[in-house]
Amino acid sequence: MSNATNPLVTEFILLGFPELCHLRGLLFGSFLTIYVVTVLENLVIVVTVGASRHLHTPMYFFLANLSVLDTLYTSVTSPTLLAGLLAWARSISFSGCLTQLFLFLSLGSSECFLLAAMACDRYLAICHPLRYPAVMDTRLCLHLALSAWLGGFLASFVSTALISRLRFCGPNVLNHFFCDISPLLQLSCDDTTAIEVLDFMAALAVLTTSLLVTVVSYARILVTVRRVPGGAGRQKAFSTCASHLVVVAVFYTTATFMYARPRAVSSFDLNKLVSVVYALVTPLLNPIIYCLRNRDIREALAQLRRAPCAP
């Protein structure tokens, strides 16, 4: 992803949030807390799932993958954001900017595909419980998880490769807290129309396919749950589905606003606010909604705390 055709701009300046200079300490403390809590809670989930044999099921396998994704996803942008709040402007090399862009898009696309795989898993478990153990075996789980990771890699590689071929003649100031597509396209001295259209089509393909699978799966789940006798069980299932759909709605709404648009938007103040939601807040909420409210996870955590230490 090097850019041999660009001898002028060798680094970019990330502005972060200069308009909120009077809130530097508050922002730094808030974002640092969010980042630390996000990493810790996701690590707790990964360790708990790995250490508890009764959690070695397809659902928790996908949830552990989601926790790893969220940890990496927020770690791509949070350190840059925190460093920018300390200095109010942080330089990043051209290659470093492209690497950050590639990792962010790759992990974000992988999360879309993984959410779709998790929705399919829940659909099979609830709507076809007798066939579920035979269909969702270890091999299929590994295949779906690997496909989600590789799918995100391939989807982001094309966009990053196209941007790496653009010329940046200056200025080199990015009005953002990390390297994202829209502010980069605004700084290019080349015609970016074709790249904007291609990037829009790629983002639309990732979002629509994964969202369609997710929505259809949960819709079928809700229809099936409505037919289940017993108010308590039905209410619990509806509550779980509603919580999951809240996460999906927040993630896809913000991602669609940022990337599934036919042309770059110049209002970066709004872009930065939306970016904070899907880059920091969503990874913080995912473990709480998917796992930490889950009775099996809480019982596994309690058992691990009670387990005697090895001599």
Backbone torsions as a table, in degrees:
resi	resn	phi	psi	omega
1	MET	NA	28.0	177.6
2	SER	-78.0	163.4	-176.6
3	ASN	-125.7	87.0	-176.5
4	ALA	-74.6	-16.9	-176.8
5	THR	-90.5	8.4	-175.8
6	ASN	-122.2	90.2	-179.5
7	PRO	-88.1	-4.4	-171.5
8	LEU	-92.5	-65.0	-176.8
9	VAL	-88.3	118.0	179.3
10	THR	-109.4	-10.0	177.4
11	GLU	-154.5	160.3	177.8
12	PHE	-119.7	155.5	176.5
13	ILE	-109.1	119.8	178.2
14	LEU	-91.5	116.8	-175.9
15	LEU	-75.8	-34.3	-177.0
16	GLY	74.3	-120.3	-177.0
17	PHE	-127.0	67.4	-178.0
18	PRO	-66.3	-24.6	-179.7
19	GLU	-72.3	-10.4	-179.4
20	LEU	-114.9	37.3	-175.6
21	CYS	-62.5	-28.6	-179.1
22	HIS	-74.6	-9.1	179.8
23	LEU	-113.7	23.4	-175.2
24	ARG	-55.3	-51.6	-177.4
25	GLY	-62.9	-42.7	-179.5
26	LEU	-64.6	-44.7	-180.0
27	LEU	-64.3	-44.3	-179.0
28	PHE	-62.2	-46.2	179.5
29	GLY	-63.4	-40.6	-179.0
30	SER	-67.0	-48.0	-178.1
31	PHE	-68.9	-35.4	177.1
32	LEU	-65.5	-41.9	178.1
33	THR	-62.5	-45.1	179.1
34	ILE	-60.2	-43.8	-177.7
35	TYR	-66.0	-47.0	-178.7
36	VAL	-63.6	-44.9	179.7
37	VAL	-63.2	-41.7	179.8
38	THR	-60.8	-47.2	-179.5
39	VAL	-64.2	-44.4	-177.4
40	LEU	-64.9	-46.7	-176.9
41	GLU	-67.4	-34.7	176.9
42	ASN	-70.9	-37.8	175.9
43	LEU	-65.1	-38.3	177.2
44	VAL	-60.0	-41.5	-179.5
45	ILE	-66.1	-45.1	-179.4
46	VAL	-61.5	-46.2	-179.8
47	VAL	-65.1	-42.0	-178.7
48	THR	-63.9	-45.7	179.4
49	VAL	-64.2	-40.7	-179.6
50	GLY	-68.5	-33.2	-175.0
51	ALA	-89.7	-16.0	-176.1
52	SER	-105.2	115.1	-176.3
53	ARG	-63.0	-36.3	-177.1
54	HIS	-73.8	-5.0	174.2
55	LEU	-98.1	5.5	178.5
56	HIS	-82.9	66.6	179.2
57	THR	-125.2	163.4	-179.1
58	PRO	-55.3	-42.3	-177.2
59	MET	-59.9	-47.7	-177.6
60	TYR	-75.9	-24.9	172.2
61	PHE	-61.8	-45.5	178.4
62	PHE	-68.1	-37.2	178.6
63	LEU	-65.7	-36.9	176.1
64	ALA	-65.4	-39.8	175.4
65	ASN	-62.9	-39.8	177.5
66	LEU	-62.9	-39.2	178.8
67	SER	-65.1	-41.4	176.5
68	VAL	-62.9	-44.1	178.6
69	LEU	-60.0	-46.7	-178.5
70	ASP	-63.3	-38.0	178.5
71	THR	-63.4	-47.0	178.9
72	LEU	-67.7	-40.1	-176.3
73	TYR	-59.9	-50.0	-179.6
74	THR	-74.1	-24.5	179.8
75	SER	-75.1	-15.4	177.6
76	VAL	-72.1	-36.8	-173.8
77	THR	-107.1	-32.9	-173.1
78	SER	-61.0	-46.1	178.6
79	PRO	-59.1	-39.2	177.4
80	THR	-64.7	-42.3	178.6
81	LEU	-62.0	-45.8	-178.3
82	LEU	-66.2	-41.1	178.2
83	ALA	-64.6	-37.1	177.9
84	GLY	-66.6	-33.9	178.2
85	LEU	-69.4	-28.7	177.5
86	LEU	-75.1	-38.0	-175.4
87	ALA	-107.5	-11.1	-177.3
88	TRP	66.6	-6.4	172.0
89	ALA	-161.3	131.5	-176.6
90	ARG	-132.1	131.7	178.1
91	SER	-86.2	148.4	176.6
92	ILE	-142.3	135.9	-177.5
93	SER	-66.4	161.9	-179.7
94	PHE	-61.4	-45.4	179.2
95	SER	-66.6	-37.4	177.2
96	GLY	-65.2	-36.8	178.7
97	CYS	-65.0	-44.7	179.1
98	LEU	-66.0	-37.8	178.0
99	THR	-63.5	-44.4	178.3
100	GLN	-62.4	-42.5	178.7
101	LEU	-61.3	-45.4	-179.1
102	PHE	-62.3	-47.2	-179.2
103	LEU	-63.2	-41.8	-178.3
104	PHE	-64.9	-47.4	179.5
105	LEU	-66.1	-39.2	-179.0
106	SER	-63.8	-48.5	-178.9
107	LEU	-68.3	-36.1	177.5
108	GLY	-65.5	-43.0	177.8
109	SER	-66.0	-40.1	178.2
110	SER	-61.8	-36.8	179.0
111	GLU	-66.0	-37.5	176.1
112	CYS	-58.3	-49.0	-178.7
113	PHE	-66.9	-35.9	-179.4
114	LEU	-69.7	-38.8	175.6
115	LEU	-61.4	-36.7	176.7
116	ALA	-66.8	-41.5	177.9
117	ALA	-63.4	-39.7	178.4
118	MET	-65.5	-37.7	177.8
119	ALA	-65.2	-41.2	176.7
120	CYS	-62.3	-41.1	179.2
121	ASP	-61.0	-45.3	179.6
122	ARG	-67.0	-35.6	178.0
123	TYR	-62.0	-47.4	179.5
124	LEU	-64.5	-40.7	-177.7
125	ALA	-66.5	-37.1	-174.9
126	ILE	-92.0	-40.8	-175.0
127	CYS	-88.6	-24.1	179.8
128	HIS	-136.0	63.4	-174.1
129	PRO	-64.1	-30.1	-179.1
130	LEU	-73.3	-34.5	-179.6
131	ARG	-87.0	-15.4	-171.7
132	TYR	-57.5	-49.2	-177.4
133	PRO	-61.3	-34.7	-178.5
134	ALA	-77.2	-33.9	-177.1
135	VAL	-80.0	-51.7	-175.3
136	MET	-89.1	69.8	178.8
137	ASP	-89.4	-179.2	-177.1
138	THR	-60.1	-41.3	-178.2
139	ARG	-61.9	-45.2	-179.8
140	LEU	-66.7	-39.2	178.2
141	CYS	-59.8	-47.2	178.7
142	LEU	-63.1	-40.0	180.0
143	HIS	-63.4	-44.2	-179.5
144	LEU	-66.3	-43.1	179.7
145	ALA	-64.4	-44.9	179.3
146	LEU	-64.3	-37.9	178.0
147	SER	-63.9	-38.6	178.6
148	ALA	-63.7	-44.7	180.0
149	TRP	-66.6	-46.4	-179.4
150	LEU	-69.0	-36.0	177.5
151	GLY	-61.2	-42.0	176.6
152	GLY	-64.5	-39.2	178.4
153	PHE	-61.0	-48.7	-177.3
154	LEU	-67.6	-39.1	-178.2
155	ALA	-64.2	-37.0	-177.3
156	SER	-85.8	-24.5	-177.8
157	PHE	-62.3	-40.3	-178.1
158	VAL	-63.6	-48.5	-179.0
159	SER	-61.5	-44.8	-178.8
160	THR	-66.1	-39.5	179.3
161	ALA	-63.9	-39.4	178.6
162	LEU	-65.8	-42.9	-179.4
163	ILE	-67.5	-32.3	-178.9
164	SER	-65.8	-17.4	-179.3
165	ARG	-92.2	-4.0	178.4
166	LEU	-76.0	154.9	174.5
167	ARG	-98.7	136.6	177.1
168	PHE	-120.8	107.1	-173.5
169	CYS	-98.5	1.2	-177.5
170	GLY	102.9	149.9	1.3
171	PRO	-69.5	168.8	-176.3
172	ASN	-119.1	25.0	-177.6
173	VAL	-97.3	118.5	177.7
174	LEU	-96.5	118.9	179.1
175	ASN	-82.7	65.9	-178.6
176	HIS	-158.0	171.8	178.5
177	PHE	-102.2	0.6	171.2
178	PHE	-156.3	169.9	-178.4
179	CYS	-78.8	112.2	179.3
180	ASP	-123.9	166.2	-173.1
181	ILE	-64.1	-51.6	-172.7
182	SER	-59.1	-50.4	178.3
183	PRO	-65.5	-31.2	177.5
184	LEU	-66.8	-42.9	179.2
185	LEU	-63.3	-33.5	179.6
186	GLN	-65.6	-27.2	-176.9
187	LEU	-90.3	-11.4	-176.7
188	SER	-72.4	143.0	176.6
189	CYS	-93.8	6.9	173.9
190	ASP	-97.1	167.4	173.9
191	ASP	-76.7	118.0	-174.6
192	THR	-102.9	11.2	-175.7
193	THR	-58.7	-48.3	-178.3
194	ALA	-63.4	-40.9	-179.7
195	ILE	-67.2	-38.4	178.2
196	GLU	-62.0	-41.6	179.4
197	VAL	-66.2	-45.0	179.5
198	LEU	-64.1	-41.3	178.7
199	ASP	-65.8	-39.0	177.2
200	PHE	-61.5	-43.7	-179.1
201	MET	-66.3	-39.8	179.4
202	ALA	-65.8	-45.2	179.1
203	ALA	-64.1	-40.5	179.8
204	LEU	-64.5	-38.5	179.3
205	ALA	-64.2	-44.6	-179.7
206	VAL	-65.3	-47.1	-174.6
207	LEU	-70.2	-44.8	-175.4
208	THR	-69.1	-42.6	-178.6
209	THR	-65.6	-47.5	-178.9
210	SER	-69.3	-38.9	179.7
211	LEU	-67.9	-38.6	179.6
212	LEU	-62.3	-45.5	178.4
213	VAL	-61.6	-42.7	-178.4
214	THR	-65.4	-47.5	-177.7
215	VAL	-65.8	-44.3	179.6
216	VAL	-62.9	-41.8	-179.6
217	SER	-62.0	-48.0	-178.7
218	TYR	-70.1	-30.9	176.5
219	ALA	-64.8	-42.7	177.4
220	ARG	-65.9	-36.1	178.1
221	ILE	-63.1	-45.9	-179.2
222	LEU	-62.6	-39.6	177.9
223	VAL	-63.3	-43.2	179.7
224	THR	-65.4	-42.2	-177.8
225	VAL	-64.4	-34.8	-179.9
226	ARG	-62.6	-25.2	-179.6
227	ARG	-86.1	-7.9	-178.1
228	VAL	-77.3	127.6	177.4
229	PRO	-72.2	151.3	178.9
230	GLY	101.6	115.5	-175.5
231	GLY	-69.2	-37.8	-175.3
232	ALA	-65.4	-48.2	-179.9
233	GLY	-64.6	-40.3	179.1
234	ARG	-65.4	-41.9	179.7
235	GLN	-63.4	-40.1	178.7
236	LYS	-64.4	-43.0	179.6
237	ALA	-65.0	-43.3	177.7
238	PHE	-61.5	-40.7	179.4
239	SER	-62.6	-42.9	179.2
240	THR	-63.9	-46.4	179.7
241	CYS	-62.7	-40.6	-180.0
242	ALA	-62.7	-41.4	178.8
243	SER	-62.5	-44.6	179.3
244	HIS	-63.7	-40.1	-179.0
245	LEU	-67.8	-29.6	175.6
246	VAL	-62.5	-46.2	178.1
247	VAL	-60.9	-46.3	-179.6
248	VAL	-61.6	-43.1	-178.1
249	ALA	-63.7	-44.8	-179.9
250	VAL	-63.8	-45.7	-177.7
251	PHE	-63.7	-49.3	-175.6
252	TYR	-72.7	-34.3	179.1
253	THR	-64.1	-47.6	-180.0
254	THR	-69.0	-39.5	179.3
255	ALA	-65.9	-40.2	178.3
256	THR	-64.8	-41.6	178.9
257	PHE	-60.9	-38.1	-175.1
258	MET	-81.2	-37.5	-167.4
259	TYR	-119.3	-27.8	-178.6
260	ALA	-91.0	57.3	178.1
261	ARG	-128.5	142.0	-175.2
262	PRO	-70.4	-12.7	178.6
263	ARG	-152.6	155.9	-178.0
264	ALA	-65.2	146.0	179.8
265	VAL	-104.9	137.5	-175.6
266	SER	-89.3	-8.5	-179.7
267	SER	-83.3	81.7	-173.9
268	PHE	-77.4	-17.2	175.8
269	ASP	-63.7	-44.2	176.6
270	LEU	-67.9	-39.6	178.0
271	ASN	-58.8	-42.2	-178.7
272	LYS	-66.1	-37.8	178.5
273	LEU	-64.8	-45.5	178.3
274	VAL	-64.6	-38.0	179.7
275	SER	-62.2	-37.2	177.6
276	VAL	-61.0	-37.6	-178.1
277	VAL	-65.0	-51.8	-174.1
278	TYR	-85.3	-18.3	-179.9
279	ALA	-91.5	-26.3	-177.0
280	LEU	-121.0	-46.2	-173.0
281	VAL	-73.8	-44.4	-178.5
282	THR	-61.1	-46.2	175.3
283	PRO	-61.5	-25.5	176.4
284	LEU	-73.3	-37.6	-175.2
285	LEU	-82.4	-30.5	-176.4
286	ASN	-53.2	-50.6	-179.5
287	PRO	-63.9	-35.4	-178.9
288	ILE	-65.8	-45.7	-175.2
289	ILE	-77.2	-43.3	-174.7
290	TYR	-80.7	-34.7	-169.0
291	CYS	-122.9	-53.8	-169.1
292	LEU	-68.5	-17.1	172.6
293	ARG	-89.9	-1.7	-176.4
294	ASN	-83.7	132.3	-176.3
295	ARG	-64.5	-39.9	-179.6
296	ASP	-62.3	-40.8	178.8
297	ILE	-65.4	-43.8	-179.2
298	ARG	-63.9	-40.4	178.2
299	GLU	-67.0	-39.1	178.2
300	ALA	-64.3	-39.7	177.6
301	LEU	-63.7	-42.1	179.1
302	ALA	-63.7	-39.9	178.4
303	GLN	-65.8	-38.9	178.6
304	LEU	-66.0	-36.4	178.5
305	ARG	-68.4	-33.4	-178.2
306	ARG	-83.9	-15.2	-176.1
307	ALA	-65.0	135.7	179.6
308	PRO	-69.6	146.0	178.4
309	CYS	-70.8	142.8	178.1
310	ALA	-69.8	140.8	-179.0
311	PRO	-68.2	NA	NA
